[in-house]
């Protein structure tokens, strides 16, 4: 018989069937980006442990959705998901004057960078030039 967990909130007890689900979505996204879970955690603004255990705040979930939107827009723009991820992994002067950062590295090291990358890709997706 599978192990069941219970959770009590106020006076209501809920029985959760089966083992607690780990955040496979985060692992899949990190794998797709060819990035470590630590890198994805930094982009989302959470600890690696919280990401592994699927303990994400609403803000982190919104950041993950925005990152997925970036990938989707790039895929639509270039017609290939692997190319879209490659674009995010390629070093560029868009993210640093020296051109020594990829979008992924930039987002992992700067809390505001996810929005900058999103806006850049959104403009490209609309047909506006890269700036």
VMD Tcl script that builds the backbone (N, CA, C; Angstrom):
set m [mol new atoms 393]
animate dup $m
set s [atomselect $m all]
$s set {name element resname resid chain x y z} {
  {N N UNK 1 A 0.850 -1.182 0.000}
  {CA C UNK 1 A 0.000 0.000 0.000}
  {C C UNK 1 A 0.892 1.240 0.000}
  {N N UNK 2 A 0.601 2.225 -0.889}
  {CA C UNK 2 A 1.443 3.420 -0.942}
  {C C UNK 2 A 1.372 4.208 0.358}
  {N N UNK 3 A 2.443 4.860 0.635}
  {CA C UNK 3 A 2.542 5.697 1.821}
  {C C UNK 3 A 1.684 6.943 1.622}
  {N N UNK 4 A 0.904 7.325 2.619}
  {CA C UNK 4 A 0.058 8.517 2.520}
  {C C UNK 4 A 0.562 9.565 3.503}
  {N N UNK 5 A 0.495 10.804 3.095}
  {CA C UNK 5 A 0.858 11.933 3.949}
  {C C UNK 5 A -0.421 12.668 4.309}
  {N N UNK 6 A -0.434 13.302 5.456}
  {CA C UNK 6 A -1.578 14.137 5.804}
  {C C UNK 6 A -1.088 15.547 6.029}
  {N N UNK 7 A -1.990 16.464 5.771}
  {CA C UNK 7 A -1.672 17.876 5.983}
  {C C UNK 7 A -2.885 18.489 6.659}
  {N N UNK 8 A -2.670 19.233 7.725}
  {CA C UNK 8 A -3.764 19.878 8.429}
  {C C UNK 8 A -3.611 21.379 8.298}
  {N N UNK 9 A -4.671 21.987 7.795}
  {CA C UNK 9 A -4.724 23.445 7.684}
  {C C UNK 9 A -5.990 23.869 8.406}
  {N N UNK 10 A -5.819 24.590 9.509}
  {CA C UNK 10 A -6.980 24.949 10.328}
  {C C UNK 10 A -7.595 23.684 10.883}
  {N N UNK 11 A -8.878 23.493 10.652}
  {CA C UNK 11 A -9.553 22.292 11.157}
  {C C UNK 11 A -9.720 21.232 10.080}
  {N N UNK 12 A -9.155 21.453 8.891}
  {CA C UNK 12 A -9.301 20.518 7.775}
  {C C UNK 12 A -8.042 19.682 7.622}
  {N N UNK 13 A -8.210 18.366 7.536}
  {CA C UNK 13 A -7.096 17.457 7.295}
  {C C UNK 13 A -7.243 16.893 5.896}
  {N N UNK 14 A -6.182 16.970 5.119}
  {CA C UNK 14 A -6.169 16.454 3.760}
  {C C UNK 14 A -5.213 15.281 3.697}
  {N N UNK 15 A -5.635 14.203 3.053}
  {CA C UNK 15 A -4.759 13.049 2.870}
  {C C UNK 15 A -4.144 13.146 1.484}
  {N N UNK 16 A -2.841 13.143 1.443}
  {CA C UNK 16 A -2.107 13.185 0.183}
  {C C UNK 16 A -1.642 11.776 -0.121}
  {N N UNK 17 A -2.035 11.222 -1.223}
  {CA C UNK 17 A -1.687 9.848 -1.579}
  {C C UNK 17 A -0.338 9.813 -2.289}
  {N N UNK 18 A 0.420 8.758 -2.038}
  {CA C UNK 18 A 1.692 8.565 -2.714}
  {C C UNK 18 A 2.783 9.428 -2.138}
  {N N UNK 19 A 4.003 9.227 -2.608}
  {CA C UNK 19 A 5.130 10.022 -2.102}
  {C C UNK 19 A 5.000 11.465 -2.554}
  {N N UNK 20 A 5.584 12.353 -1.785}
  {CA C UNK 20 A 5.569 13.768 -2.172}
  {C C UNK 20 A 6.329 13.949 -3.470}
  {N N UNK 21 A 5.750 14.723 -4.333}
  {CA C UNK 21 A 6.324 14.945 -5.656}
  {C C UNK 21 A 7.468 15.952 -5.569}
  {N N UNK 22 A 8.584 15.613 -6.152}
  {CA C UNK 22 A 9.704 16.544 -6.258}
  {C C UNK 22 A 9.454 17.444 -7.457}
  {N N UNK 23 A 10.201 18.499 -7.571}
  {CA C UNK 23 A 9.966 19.449 -8.645}
  {C C UNK 23 A 10.651 18.989 -9.928}
  {N N UNK 24 A 10.011 18.059 -10.624}
  {CA C UNK 24 A 10.554 17.571 -11.885}
  {C C UNK 24 A 10.553 18.657 -12.947}
  {N N UNK 25 A 9.629 19.611 -12.827}
  {CA C UNK 25 A 9.558 20.714 -13.769}
  {C C UNK 25 A 10.856 21.524 -13.729}
  {N N UNK 26 A 11.361 21.786 -12.554}
  {CA C UNK 26 A 12.607 22.545 -12.408}
  {C C UNK 26 A 13.784 21.758 -12.960}
  {N N UNK 27 A 13.826 20.458 -12.661}
  {CA C UNK 27 A 14.921 19.626 -13.171}
  {C C UNK 27 A 14.889 19.585 -14.697}
  {N N UNK 28 A 13.703 19.447 -15.255}
  {CA C UNK 28 A 13.563 19.401 -16.714}
  {C C UNK 28 A 14.002 20.724 -17.330}
  {N N UNK 29 A 13.618 21.834 -16.707}
  {CA C UNK 29 A 14.007 23.142 -17.230}
  {C C UNK 29 A 15.521 23.335 -17.138}
  {N N UNK 30 A 16.118 22.964 -16.018}
  {CA C UNK 30 A 17.571 23.075 -15.871}
  {C C UNK 30 A 18.272 22.222 -16.918}
  {N N UNK 31 A 17.784 20.998 -17.132}
  {CA C UNK 31 A 18.370 20.132 -18.157}
  {C C UNK 31 A 18.241 20.748 -19.540}
  {N N UNK 32 A 17.079 21.288 -19.825}
  {CA C UNK 32 A 16.875 21.906 -21.141}
  {C C UNK 32 A 17.835 23.076 -21.350}
  {N N UNK 33 A 18.053 23.843 -20.307}
  {CA C UNK 33 A 18.962 24.994 -20.396}
  {C C UNK 33 A 20.426 24.572 -20.322}
  {N N UNK 34 A 20.655 23.271 -20.110}
  {CA C UNK 34 A 22.009 22.751 -19.916}
  {C C UNK 34 A 22.701 23.501 -18.789}
  {N N UNK 35 A 21.931 23.717 -17.714}
  {CA C UNK 35 A 22.415 24.470 -16.564}
  {C C UNK 35 A 22.253 23.626 -15.304}
  {N N UNK 36 A 23.041 23.946 -14.316}
  {CA C UNK 36 A 22.930 23.279 -13.025}
  {C C UNK 36 A 21.676 23.776 -12.309}
  {N N UNK 37 A 21.158 22.962 -11.407}
  {CA C UNK 37 A 20.012 23.386 -10.600}
  {C C UNK 37 A 20.351 24.653 -9.809}
  {N N UNK 38 A 21.606 24.778 -9.394}
  {CA C UNK 38 A 22.034 25.967 -8.655}
  {C C UNK 38 A 21.868 27.229 -9.506}
  {N N UNK 39 A 22.150 27.109 -10.794}
  {CA C UNK 39 A 22.005 28.249 -11.693}
  {C C UNK 39 A 20.542 28.620 -11.849}
  {N N UNK 40 A 19.690 27.619 -12.054}
  {CA C UNK 40 A 18.256 27.896 -12.180}
  {C C UNK 40 A 17.716 28.489 -10.884}
  {N N UNK 41 A 18.161 27.967 -9.739}
  {CA C UNK 41 A 17.726 28.502 -8.452}
  {C C UNK 41 A 18.103 29.978 -8.330}
  {N N UNK 42 A 19.313 30.325 -8.761}
  {CA C UNK 42 A 19.748 31.728 -8.704}
  {C C UNK 42 A 18.876 32.600 -9.597}
  {N N UNK 43 A 18.532 32.115 -10.787}
  {CA C UNK 43 A 17.674 32.879 -11.695}
  {C C UNK 43 A 16.299 33.095 -11.065}
  {N N UNK 44 A 15.794 32.069 -10.390}
  {CA C UNK 44 A 14.463 32.147 -9.786}
  {C C UNK 44 A 14.465 32.855 -8.437}
  {N N UNK 45 A 15.655 33.067 -7.876}
  {CA C UNK 45 A 15.758 33.756 -6.591}
  {C C UNK 45 A 15.383 32.887 -5.406}
  {N N UNK 46 A 15.692 31.588 -5.498}
  {CA C UNK 46 A 15.401 30.649 -4.406}
  {C C UNK 46 A 16.656 29.840 -4.100}
  {N N UNK 47 A 16.626 29.133 -2.986}
  {CA C UNK 47 A 17.746 28.250 -2.669}
  {C C UNK 47 A 17.624 26.979 -3.512}
  {N N UNK 48 A 18.740 26.326 -3.712}
  {CA C UNK 48 A 18.735 25.071 -4.457}
  {C C UNK 48 A 17.887 24.027 -3.734}
  {N N UNK 49 A 17.947 24.012 -2.416}
  {CA C UNK 49 A 17.146 23.053 -1.645}
  {C C UNK 49 A 15.658 23.290 -1.856}
  {N N UNK 50 A 15.237 24.545 -1.830}
  {CA C UNK 50 A 13.822 24.850 -2.066}
  {C C UNK 50 A 13.406 24.444 -3.475}
  {N N UNK 51 A 14.283 24.656 -4.439}
  {CA C UNK 51 A 13.975 24.273 -5.809}
  {C C UNK 51 A 13.855 22.753 -5.923}
  {N N UNK 52 A 14.791 22.040 -5.320}
  {CA C UNK 52 A 14.741 20.565 -5.335}
  {C C UNK 52 A 13.477 20.028 -4.694}
  {N N UNK 53 A 13.033 20.680 -3.632}
  {CA C UNK 53 A 11.881 20.201 -2.878}
  {C C UNK 53 A 10.572 20.857 -3.303}
  {N N UNK 54 A 10.602 21.584 -4.407}
  {CA C UNK 54 A 9.405 22.225 -4.969}
  {C C UNK 54 A 8.754 23.197 -3.990}
  {N N UNK 55 A 9.571 23.864 -3.185}
  {CA C UNK 55 A 9.044 24.885 -2.275}
  {C C UNK 55 A 9.294 26.242 -2.907}
  {N N UNK 56 A 8.440 26.603 -3.853}
  {CA C UNK 56 A 8.622 27.850 -4.577}
  {C C UNK 56 A 7.569 28.869 -4.167}
  {N N UNK 57 A 8.022 30.077 -3.939}
  {CA C UNK 57 A 7.100 31.168 -3.658}
  {C C UNK 57 A 6.347 31.517 -4.938}
  {N N UNK 58 A 5.307 32.297 -4.797}
  {CA C UNK 58 A 4.575 32.755 -5.984}
  {C C UNK 58 A 5.491 33.549 -6.905}
  {N N UNK 59 A 6.365 34.348 -6.316}
  {CA C UNK 59 A 7.304 35.135 -7.126}
  {C C UNK 59 A 8.228 34.215 -7.923}
  {N N UNK 60 A 8.735 33.159 -7.295}
  {CA C UNK 60 A 9.612 32.218 -7.997}
  {C C UNK 60 A 8.861 31.502 -9.113}
  {N N UNK 61 A 7.605 31.153 -8.868}
  {CA C UNK 61 A 6.795 30.515 -9.916}
  {C C UNK 61 A 6.583 31.475 -11.093}
  {N N UNK 62 A 6.365 32.748 -10.779}
  {CA C UNK 62 A 6.198 33.743 -11.847}
  {C C UNK 62 A 7.499 33.914 -12.631}
  {N N UNK 63 A 8.625 33.885 -11.926}
  {CA C UNK 63 A 9.925 34.000 -12.601}
  {C C UNK 63 A 10.160 32.786 -13.503}
  {N N UNK 64 A 9.764 31.593 -13.041}
  {CA C UNK 64 A 9.912 30.401 -13.859}
  {C C UNK 64 A 9.034 30.504 -15.106}
  {N N UNK 65 A 7.814 30.985 -14.935}
  {CA C UNK 65 A 6.910 31.160 -16.080}
  {C C UNK 65 A 7.492 32.158 -17.078}
  {N N UNK 66 A 8.112 33.216 -16.573}
  {CA C UNK 66 A 8.719 34.219 -17.451}
  {C C UNK 66 A 9.897 33.618 -18.215}
  {N N UNK 67 A 10.700 32.798 -17.534}
  {CA C UNK 67 A 11.832 32.132 -18.194}
  {C C UNK 67 A 11.325 31.194 -19.288}
  {N N UNK 68 A 10.271 30.458 -19.004}
  {CA C UNK 68 A 9.690 29.581 -20.018}
  {C C UNK 68 A 9.133 30.395 -21.186}
  {N N UNK 69 A 8.570 31.558 -20.901}
  {CA C UNK 69 A 8.068 32.435 -21.966}
  {C C UNK 69 A 9.204 32.913 -22.860}
  {N N UNK 70 A 10.339 33.215 -22.258}
  {CA C UNK 70 A 11.513 33.632 -23.034}
  {C C UNK 70 A 11.901 32.526 -24.009}
  {N N UNK 71 A 11.969 31.297 -23.504}
  {CA C UNK 71 A 12.338 30.170 -24.365}
  {C C UNK 71 A 11.312 30.003 -25.481}
  {N N UNK 72 A 10.037 30.098 -25.146}
  {CA C UNK 72 A 8.975 29.934 -26.144}
  {C C UNK 72 A 9.047 31.016 -27.218}
  {N N UNK 73 A 9.254 32.267 -26.818}
  {CA C UNK 73 A 9.359 33.344 -27.809}
  {C C UNK 73 A 10.554 33.129 -28.728}
  {N N UNK 74 A 11.690 32.733 -28.148}
  {CA C UNK 74 A 12.877 32.481 -28.963}
  {C C UNK 74 A 12.638 31.306 -29.912}
  {N N UNK 75 A 11.952 30.279 -29.426}
  {CA C UNK 75 A 11.638 29.137 -30.282}
  {C C UNK 75 A 10.742 29.570 -31.442}
  {N N UNK 76 A 9.756 30.387 -31.163}
  {CA C UNK 76 A 8.878 30.890 -32.223}
  {C C UNK 76 A 9.652 31.776 -33.198}
  {N N UNK 77 A 10.568 32.559 -32.672}
  {CA C UNK 77 A 11.361 33.459 -33.505}
  {C C UNK 77 A 12.312 32.711 -34.425}
  {N N UNK 78 A 12.989 31.705 -33.880}
  {CA C UNK 78 A 14.013 30.988 -34.637}
  {C C UNK 78 A 13.551 29.641 -35.180}
  {N N UNK 79 A 12.375 29.179 -34.753}
  {CA C UNK 79 A 11.835 27.934 -35.282}
  {C C UNK 79 A 12.460 26.671 -34.736}
  {N N UNK 80 A 13.244 26.792 -33.674}
  {CA C UNK 80 A 13.916 25.615 -33.136}
  {C C UNK 80 A 14.190 25.831 -31.644}
  {N N UNK 81 A 13.734 24.907 -30.827}
  {CA C UNK 81 A 13.897 25.043 -29.376}
  {C C UNK 81 A 15.362 24.946 -28.959}
  {N N UNK 82 A 16.113 24.044 -29.561}
  {CA C UNK 82 A 17.544 23.911 -29.216}
  {C C UNK 82 A 18.302 25.189 -29.588}
  {N N UNK 83 A 17.955 25.789 -30.714}
  {CA C UNK 83 A 18.591 27.047 -31.106}
  {C C UNK 83 A 18.231 28.139 -30.097}
  {N N UNK 84 A 16.970 28.128 -29.639}
  {CA C UNK 84 A 16.535 29.122 -28.651}
  {C C UNK 84 A 17.378 29.017 -27.385}
  {N N UNK 85 A 17.588 27.792 -26.910}
  {CA C UNK 85 A 18.415 27.584 -25.719}
  {C C UNK 85 A 19.862 27.964 -26.012}
  {N N UNK 86 A 20.337 27.644 -27.201}
  {CA C UNK 86 A 21.692 28.033 -27.598}
  {C C UNK 86 A 21.869 29.540 -27.568}
  {N N UNK 87 A 20.836 30.264 -27.993}
  {CA C UNK 87 A 20.876 31.730 -27.976}
  {C C UNK 87 A 21.058 32.210 -26.532}
  {N N UNK 88 A 20.349 31.595 -25.607}
  {CA C UNK 88 A 20.457 31.980 -24.197}
  {C C UNK 88 A 21.817 31.624 -23.608}
  {N N UNK 89 A 22.479 30.626 -24.163}
  {CA C UNK 89 A 23.767 30.155 -23.651}
  {C C UNK 89 A 24.961 30.856 -24.317}
  {N N UNK 90 A 24.709 31.624 -25.386}
  {CA C UNK 90 A 25.781 32.273 -26.129}
  {C C UNK 90 A 26.159 33.601 -25.483}
  {N N UNK 91 A 27.446 33.809 -25.289}
  {CA C UNK 91 A 27.927 35.075 -24.727}
  {C C UNK 91 A 27.634 36.202 -25.706}
  {N N UNK 92 A 27.289 37.367 -25.148}
  {CA C UNK 92 A 26.880 38.481 -25.997}
  {C C UNK 92 A 27.149 39.821 -25.322}
  {N N UNK 93 A 27.383 40.831 -26.135}
  {CA C UNK 93 A 27.529 42.187 -25.630}
  {C C UNK 93 A 26.192 42.759 -25.160}
  {N N UNK 94 A 25.091 42.049 -25.437}
  {CA C UNK 94 A 23.800 42.478 -24.910}
  {C C UNK 94 A 23.788 42.450 -23.390}
  {N N UNK 95 A 24.590 41.546 -22.796}
  {CA C UNK 95 A 24.528 41.325 -21.361}
  {C C UNK 95 A 25.720 41.894 -20.618}
  {N N UNK 96 A 26.795 42.220 -21.309}
  {CA C UNK 96 A 27.944 42.860 -20.683}
  {C C UNK 96 A 28.753 43.567 -21.764}
  {N N UNK 97 A 29.393 44.640 -21.391}
  {CA C UNK 97 A 30.181 45.405 -22.357}
  {C C UNK 97 A 31.263 44.568 -23.018}
  {N N UNK 98 A 31.867 43.681 -22.259}
  {CA C UNK 98 A 32.937 42.843 -22.792}
  {C C UNK 98 A 32.404 41.673 -23.613}
  {N N UNK 99 A 31.093 41.417 -23.533}
  {CA C UNK 99 A 30.519 40.284 -24.244}
  {C C UNK 99 A 30.921 38.951 -23.644}
  {N N UNK 100 A 31.215 38.960 -22.332}
  {CA C UNK 100 A 31.689 37.738 -21.691}
  {C C UNK 100 A 30.618 37.017 -20.879}
  {N N UNK 101 A 29.349 37.435 -21.025}
  {CA C UNK 101 A 28.259 36.786 -20.313}
  {C C UNK 101 A 27.205 36.275 -21.290}
  {N N UNK 102 A 26.650 35.122 -20.990}
  {CA C UNK 102 A 25.468 34.636 -21.706}
  {C C UNK 102 A 24.250 35.175 -20.963}
  {N N UNK 103 A 23.089 35.082 -21.582}
  {CA C UNK 103 A 21.857 35.511 -20.915}
  {C C UNK 103 A 21.636 34.702 -19.643}
  {N N UNK 104 A 21.941 33.412 -19.680}
  {CA C UNK 104 A 21.750 32.565 -18.504}
  {C C UNK 104 A 22.653 33.016 -17.360}
  {N N UNK 105 A 23.916 33.258 -17.650}
  {CA C UNK 105 A 24.844 33.713 -16.617}
  {C C UNK 105 A 24.433 35.079 -16.085}
  {N N UNK 106 A 24.036 35.960 -16.988}
  {CA C UNK 106 A 23.580 37.298 -16.610}
  {C C UNK 106 A 22.387 37.208 -15.657}
  {N N UNK 107 A 21.407 36.371 -15.995}
  {CA C UNK 107 A 20.215 36.230 -15.157}
  {C C UNK 107 A 20.549 35.614 -13.801}
  {N N UNK 108 A 21.514 34.706 -13.775}
  {CA C UNK 108 A 21.880 34.039 -12.525}
  {C C UNK 108 A 22.620 34.964 -11.569}
  {N N UNK 109 A 23.259 36.009 -12.095}
  {CA C UNK 109 A 24.072 36.896 -11.257}
  {C C UNK 109 A 23.441 38.249 -10.974}
  {N N UNK 110 A 22.279 38.516 -11.560}
  {CA C UNK 110 A 21.647 39.818 -11.386}
  {C C UNK 110 A 20.145 39.616 -11.222}
  {N N UNK 111 A 19.588 39.941 -10.066}
  {CA C UNK 111 A 18.166 39.697 -9.820}
  {C C UNK 111 A 17.223 40.386 -10.819}
  {N N UNK 112 A 17.646 41.506 -11.373}
  {CA C UNK 112 A 16.793 42.241 -12.323}
  {C C UNK 112 A 16.974 41.786 -13.763}
  {N N UNK 113 A 17.940 40.934 -13.999}
  {CA C UNK 113 A 18.299 40.554 -15.369}
  {C C UNK 113 A 17.220 39.735 -16.077}
  {N N UNK 114 A 16.445 38.956 -15.349}
  {CA C UNK 114 A 15.388 38.179 -15.995}
  {C C UNK 114 A 14.441 39.114 -16.746}
  {N N UNK 115 A 14.094 40.216 -16.132}
  {CA C UNK 115 A 13.198 41.180 -16.789}
  {C C UNK 115 A 13.886 41.830 -17.987}
  {N N UNK 116 A 15.165 42.112 -17.873}
  {CA C UNK 116 A 15.907 42.711 -18.999}
  {C C UNK 116 A 15.941 41.742 -20.184}
  {N N UNK 117 A 16.240 40.482 -19.917}
  {CA C UNK 117 A 16.279 39.471 -20.977}
  {C C UNK 117 A 14.885 39.293 -21.568}
  {N N UNK 118 A 13.874 39.236 -20.713}
  {CA C UNK 118 A 12.495 39.096 -21.200}
  {C C UNK 118 A 12.135 40.246 -22.141}
  {N N UNK 119 A 12.402 41.470 -21.730}
  {CA C UNK 119 A 12.061 42.636 -22.559}
  {C C UNK 119 A 12.834 42.624 -23.879}
  {N N UNK 120 A 14.098 42.226 -23.837}
  {CA C UNK 120 A 14.912 42.141 -25.054}
  {C C UNK 120 A 14.325 41.121 -26.018}
  {N N UNK 121 A 13.994 39.940 -25.516}
  {CA C UNK 121 A 13.442 38.883 -26.362}
  {C C UNK 121 A 12.052 39.270 -26.853}
  {N N UNK 122 A 11.258 39.906 -26.004}
  {CA C UNK 122 A 9.920 40.348 -26.392}
  {C C UNK 122 A 9.997 41.325 -27.566}
  {N N UNK 123 A 10.942 42.271 -27.488}
  {CA C UNK 123 A 11.113 43.230 -28.594}
  {C C UNK 123 A 11.560 42.522 -29.870}
  {N N UNK 124 A 12.470 41.571 -29.739}
  {CA C UNK 124 A 12.918 40.798 -30.904}
  {C C UNK 124 A 11.746 40.017 -31.496}
  {N N UNK 125 A 10.952 39.428 -30.643}
  {CA C UNK 125 A 9.795 38.634 -31.062}
  {C C UNK 125 A 8.805 39.509 -31.833}
  {N N UNK 126 A 8.696 40.765 -31.444}
  {CA C UNK 126 A 7.821 41.730 -32.131}
  {C C UNK 126 A 8.452 42.280 -33.414}
  {N N UNK 127 A 9.690 41.927 -33.661}
  {CA C UNK 127 A 10.363 42.395 -34.871}
  {C C UNK 127 A 11.187 43.649 -34.695}
  {N N UNK 128 A 11.352 44.078 -33.454}
  {CA C UNK 128 A 12.179 45.241 -33.178}
  {C C UNK 128 A 13.639 44.801 -33.118}
  {N N UNK 129 A 14.573 45.682 -33.446}
  {CA C UNK 129 A 15.993 45.306 -33.429}
  {C C UNK 129 A 16.506 45.064 -32.017}
  {N N UNK 130 A 17.537 44.184 -31.908}
  {CA C UNK 130 A 18.202 43.966 -30.621}
  {C C UNK 130 A 18.926 45.240 -30.240}
  {N N UNK 131 A 18.842 45.586 -28.945}
  {CA C UNK 131 A 19.544 46.801 -28.469}
  {C C UNK 131 A 20.471 46.460 -27.347}
}
mol reanalyze $m
mol bondsrecalc $m
mol representation Tube
mol addrep $m
